[in-house]
Amino acid sequence: MSISDFRKKKLLYVFHVFFDVNQSGTIDRKDFELAIEKICSLRGWQQGSPQYQKTFDSMILIWEGLRSRADFNQDGQVSVEEWASMWDDYSKNPENALEWQNNYMRFMFDLEDASGDGSIDIEEFTSVCSCYGLQAQECREAFQKMAGGQKEVNFEQFKSLWKQFFVSENPSEPGNFIFGKTKF
């Protein structure tokens, strides 16, 4: 069974906004290096600081996991087709996520939880999503939909929302808003 148009739009959105940072049409290590710089700049973490090194190590581990699983033709890049195929496999059994997928989910939660209090609020969410070029107002609306009216989202809730994003065919489910966009 092929991926629905709705799910494909969500996957392409994440591919282009959060992964293909240099907009080359593929994902490669350079995209991750650029993302590291963007994230560390957002947080004010200088190269050589413990936070910078942790971010670097986490992101490179995520890249290596992504590359080893999705780069089917071994060209050092992940194409849109390879990306969509990998996430389609995930959607068939989200309880058996790959290690890099779990690492990325945890990384995104920790990045959005800027205060380190174990939950994400609307300001933290908007700060991260808007640094990727999204409009702050849309990010706020997405958070409200994602959080279901609550003021914060904890990690257990985030895990459930994450799975929902990659599996759901229902545009109104709250997990579809986890990456700051309100419509696909």
N, C-alpha and C positions, 0 to 999 in steps of 0.2 A: 504494500500500500504506500502510495506516495505521500509526501508531507502536504498538508492542507495549505492553501494560500495564506490563511491567517497565521499559522505557525511559521511559515516561511518568512513572512513579513517581520515577525518578532525576531527570528534568528538572524535575518539580514540586518536588522536594526542594531542588535548587539555586536554583530561582526563589524559593521562599519563605524559605529560610534565608540565602542569600548575597546576593540581589538585592532582594527586596521587604522592605527593612529596616524600613520603617514599617508593614508589614503591611496595606497598603491594598488589596491584591488586584491591583495593577498595579506595574510598575517605571517610575519617572520620575526626573528629576534629583535630587529631594529624597532619594530612597533612596541615591543616590551620595554626596550631601553628608553624610548620616548615617553611611554606611560610612566615609567619610574621617575623620570625627571618631572613630569606634570604633577604626579601625586606628591612627590617630595617638596616641590615648589608650593603647592597648595597648603601643605602642612608646615612649611618653613623649616624643613629638615635639610641640613647642609650635607654635602658629600663628605663621607668619613664619620658622620654621626652614627650612633647605634640604630636609630630609627631608619636612617637612609639604608644602612647595610641590611637591616631586617627586611625592608621593602624590596631591595634589590634581590636578596636571596629568595624571598617568597615569589616574586614575579618571574625570576629565571627558572625556578622549580616548576611553576605553572606552565611557562613556555615549553620546557622540556617535556612535560607530561602531555601537553596539547600536541606538540610536534610528533612525539612517538606514537600517539594514538590516531591522529587525524591526517598526518602527511603521508597518504597512501602511496604516492609516487616517489617519495623520498627526495624531493627537490629542495628541502629546507624552507618550504613555504606551505601554508594552509590556504587552499582556495575556498571559494564560497561553496562549491559542491562538496568538498571534503568536510567542511564545517557543518553543513546541513546534514550530511549523512551521519556524522558522529553524533549530533544531537538527536537525530531521529532514533538512532540506536539507544541512546539514553532514555528517550521517552517511552520505550517499550519495557524498560525495567529500571525506573529511577531509584529504586532501593539499592541497586548495585552500581551506584555512580563510580566513575573512575577516581583514583586518588587526586589527580590534578583538578577534577571538577569540584570535589569537596574542598580542596585547598583554595580554589578560586572563590567558592561560596564564602568560606571563612574569611578570606582576605577582604572581600567586598564588605562583609558585615563589619569587620574590624576597622576598615577604612571609613565607613559611614558613621561608626560609633566613635566619633572624634574625642568625646569626653572620657571614653573608656569605662563607662558606668554599666555596660552590659545591655544597653538598649539604644535604638536609633530614634531621634526625634526629628521633627520636620525641618529644623534649621540644619542639622547635621546632614540629613538626606539631600536637601536642596543644595548645600554647599558642594557636595561631591558631584552630584548629577550635573549641576550647572557648570562645573569646571570642564566638563566634556562637551560644552556648547549648547546645552539645553536651556531653554528659557526658565528663569526662576519660578515664574507663576505656574508654568506647566508642571514643574517639579513638585511644587506645593500641592497642586491638585492631585497629582499622582500619589503623593504620600497619603493624602486624606483617603483616597480610594483604597490604597494598599492596606492602610492601618485600620480601615473600617470604623473611623471616628475616634479611635484611641489616640492618645498623645504620643505613645512610644510603641516600638516593635522590638521584642526581645529576640534572642538568637533562635529559640525553638520556633517561634512564629516565622522568623525569616527563612528558616530551612523549609518549612511547609510552603511558604510563598514562592521560594526559589523553584521548588519542584513544580509547582503549579504553572509558573511562567513557561517552563520548557515542555510541559505536557498538555496544558489546557487548550481546548478548542473553543471555550466559552469566553468571548471578549469581555464580559463583565466580571469575571473572577478576579479577586484582589491581587493575586500573584502576577497578573499581566502588567502591573504598574510598578514593579520592583526596580526597573531601570529608568524611572523618571518620565516615561512617555505615557500619554493618556489615550492615544488612538494609534491604531496600526492599519 
